[in-house]
Amino acid sequence: MSATGTPAGVGPLGHGDRVVVEIERVGRLEVGVDAFRAVPYTTRPVHRRA
């Protein structure tokens, strides 16, 4: 599966939102958004491939 881009009408995620991805016969992934524990994008560690 490859998911890219953002569908029309979708806005930014906010505190309390839930993201759910489900694939038949594979499973379900559900993640909650917690604005109080969020790490700003600019302070995330950079992962570089060797």
N, CA and C of each residue as an Amber inpcrd file, in Angstrom:
protein
   150
   0.8320000  -1.1640000   0.0000000   0.0000000   0.0000000   0.0000000
   0.8800000   1.2310000   0.0000000   0.4540000   2.2220000  -0.7420000
   1.1710000   3.4800000  -0.7700000   0.1610000   4.6080000  -0.6470000
   0.2960000   5.4170000   0.3830000  -0.6100000   6.5470000   0.5790000
   0.2080000   7.8240000   0.5030000  -0.1430000   8.6810000  -0.4340000
   0.5850000   9.9320000  -0.5880000  -0.3870000  11.0740000  -0.7890000
   0.0430000  12.2460000  -0.4780000  -0.7790000  13.4290000  -0.6940000
  -1.8820000  13.5700000   0.3310000  -2.6900000  14.5830000   0.1490000
  -3.7940000  14.8700000   1.0560000  -5.0680000  15.0270000   0.2350000
  -6.1250000  14.2780000   0.5550000  -7.3830000  14.4160000  -0.1840000
  -7.9900000  15.8010000   0.0040000  -8.7800000  16.2290000  -0.9490000
  -9.4570000  17.5310000  -0.8730000 -10.3310000  17.5960000   0.3760000
 -10.3590000  18.7570000   1.0240000 -11.2090000  18.9630000   2.1810000
 -10.6150000  18.5260000   3.4980000  -9.3830000  18.0350000   3.4820000
  -8.7380000  17.5710000   4.7120000  -7.8670000  18.6900000   5.2600000
  -8.0190000  18.9780000   6.5500000  -7.2250000  20.0220000   7.1880000
  -6.1820000  19.4270000   8.1040000  -5.4670000  20.2840000   8.8250000
  -4.4350000  19.7850000   9.7360000  -5.0470000  19.0210000  10.9130000
  -4.2610000  18.1150000  11.4740000  -4.6980000  17.3690000  12.6480000
  -4.5920000  18.2530000  13.8810000  -5.4420000  17.9940000  14.8530000
  -5.4240000  18.7620000  16.0880000  -5.5260000  17.8550000  17.3000000
  -5.2900000  18.4370000  18.4650000  -5.3400000  17.6900000  19.7160000
  -6.6710000  16.9390000  19.8470000  -6.5860000  15.6620000  20.1650000
  -7.7850000  14.8480000  20.3390000  -8.2370000  14.1140000  19.0790000
  -7.6850000  14.4780000  17.9210000  -8.0290000  13.7610000  16.6790000
  -7.4600000  12.3520000  16.7270000  -8.0300000  11.4740000  15.9210000
  -7.5440000  10.0970000  15.8060000  -7.3300000   9.7760000  14.3340000
  -6.2300000   9.1140000  14.0380000  -5.9250000   8.6690000  12.6800000
  -6.0540000   7.1540000  12.6790000  -6.8830000   6.6300000  11.7700000
  -7.1210000   5.1900000  11.7040000  -6.8340000   4.6960000  10.2900000
  -6.0020000   3.6610000  10.2030000  -5.7160000   2.9990000   8.9260000
  -6.0350000   1.5280000   9.1190000  -6.8590000   0.9760000   8.2290000
  -7.2350000  -0.4280000   8.3450000  -7.1000000  -1.1020000   6.9910000
  -6.4500000  -2.2600000   7.0010000  -6.2750000  -3.0550000   5.7850000
  -6.8580000  -4.4270000   6.0570000  -7.8010000  -4.8150000   5.2230000
  -8.4380000  -6.1250000   5.4050000  -7.3970000  -7.2340000   5.4550000
  -7.5880000  -8.1770000   6.3400000  -6.7420000  -9.3530000   6.5280000
  -5.3270000  -9.0120000   6.9900000  -5.0610000  -7.7280000   7.2660000
  -3.7470000  -7.3380000   7.7660000  -3.8680000  -6.7840000   9.1810000
  -4.7310000  -5.8010000   9.3420000  -4.9090000  -5.2420000  10.6750000
  -5.3120000  -3.7870000  10.6520000  -5.3310000  -3.2210000  11.8430000
  -5.7870000  -1.8440000  12.0370000  -4.7670000  -1.1020000  12.8900000
  -4.4560000   0.1200000  12.4980000  -3.5610000   0.9890000  13.2430000
  -4.3460000   2.2430000  13.6000000  -4.3840000   2.5750000  14.8800000
  -5.1010000   3.7570000  15.3390000  -4.1730000   4.5720000  16.2260000
  -4.0160000   5.8440000  15.8910000  -3.0990000   6.7200000  16.6080000
  -3.8410000   7.9890000  17.0150000  -3.6770000   8.3730000  18.2720000
  -4.2870000   9.6040000  18.7600000  -3.3090000  10.7670000  18.6840000
  -3.8390000  11.9730000  18.4820000  -3.0110000  13.1780000  18.4240000
  -3.0420000  13.8410000  19.7970000  -1.8640000  14.0620000  20.3630000
  -1.7400000  14.6890000  21.6720000  -0.8680000  15.9340000  21.5130000
  -1.5000000  17.0930000  21.4370000  -0.7710000  18.3390000  21.1900000
   0.1760000  18.6890000  22.3320000  -0.0900000  18.1850000  23.5210000
   0.7430000  18.5300000  24.6600000   2.0590000  17.7610000  24.6750000
   2.1330000  16.6310000  23.9680000   3.3650000  15.8520000  23.9080000
   3.9920000  15.9010000  22.5240000   3.4800000  16.7590000  21.6700000
   3.9720000  16.8400000  20.2960000   5.3920000  17.3870000  20.2570000
   6.1560000  16.9010000  19.2790000   7.5170000  17.3910000  19.0600000
   7.4810000  18.2320000  17.7860000   7.8070000  19.5160000  17.8850000
   7.7960000  20.3570000  16.6780000   8.6760000  19.7620000  15.5950000
   8.2300000  19.8500000  14.3690000   8.9470000  19.2490000  13.2380000
  10.3940000  19.7360000  13.1750000  10.6190000  20.9970000  13.4570000
  11.9660000  21.5610000  13.3360000  12.9340000  21.0450000  14.4000000
  12.4220000  20.4200000  15.4620000  13.3220000  19.9170000  16.5140000
  13.4630000  18.4030000  16.4900000  12.8500000  17.7420000  15.5240000
  12.9680000  16.2790000  15.4280000  14.3640000  15.9100000  14.9370000
  14.8910000  14.7740000  15.4160000  16.2070000  14.3490000  14.9390000
  16.1760000  14.0170000  13.4490000  17.2600000  14.2930000  12.7980000
  17.3730000  14.0190000  11.3630000  17.9650000  12.6280000  11.1890000
  17.3160000  11.7980000  10.4040000  17.8140000  10.4520000  10.1230000
  18.4230000  10.4520000   8.7260000  19.6730000  10.1330000   8.6690000
  20.3720000  10.1190000   7.3760000  20.8100000   8.7050000   7.0650000
  20.6730000   8.3470000   5.8090000  21.0980000   7.0120000   5.3710000
  22.5800000   7.0260000   5.0520000  23.2270000   5.9390000   5.3820000
  24.6800000   5.8420000   5.1330000  24.9550000   5.5690000   3.6850000
